[in-house]
């Protein structure tokens, strides 16, 4: 990768001491305001490219997860978010870049690949949009395609409780049932996906589904959605916290 490409993916984003200070400041603020908790930080590799895959419940998830993650994390986020006051400018500063979900966005994929080549963590929501029920939905193949093309470590990250925050737009939903206190971000063990198994190439669809299965392992049954074990699927919108 050329030096020019490396400068482009980092331009205008927080790095080094500035990143650590702003993260410390925002992490303290979110802990006080919304009860943000982060588990599993020790599982994040300290260096090298990472593909971070997450479930998606609220418009603010890219900000919350970026603040909870201990390294600069550049999210591929829907282009509409960049027009939202406060959220738009903030996610740009933490490295987010837009994707057009209405069509195959080759520019977004190229940007993600360049970011990974620069040794930076890239964040993606394989579902492509916020969950209407709080549970996991079927993913799009984009995250799987990027993982197979880039051959990098994948870090599963889940968020719970953000669906109850305000300002989530008309699509947002606050599921019924017992409320958990605050917002929890949980980081799982890194894993990889081989491009072939027993001589058979792994498709992008299969790779994305495997990512979702790893996310489901980190979530209570009520958040597992279509990836809950057969016969144990929770009712839509249920929010029981049985870990």
Secondary structure, 3 states (H helix, E strand, C coil): CCHHHHHHHHCCCCCHHHHHHHHHHHHHHHHHHHCEEEECHHHCCCCCCEEEEECCCCCCHHHHHHHHCCCCEEEEEEHHHHHCCCHHHHHHHCCCEEECCCCCCHHHHHHHHHHHHCCCEEEECCCCCCCCCCCCCCCCCHHHHHHHHHCCEEEEEEEECHHHCCCCCCCCCCCCCCCCCCEEEEECCCECCCCEECCEECCHHHHHHHHHHHHHHCCCHHHHHHHCCCCCCCCCCCCCCCC
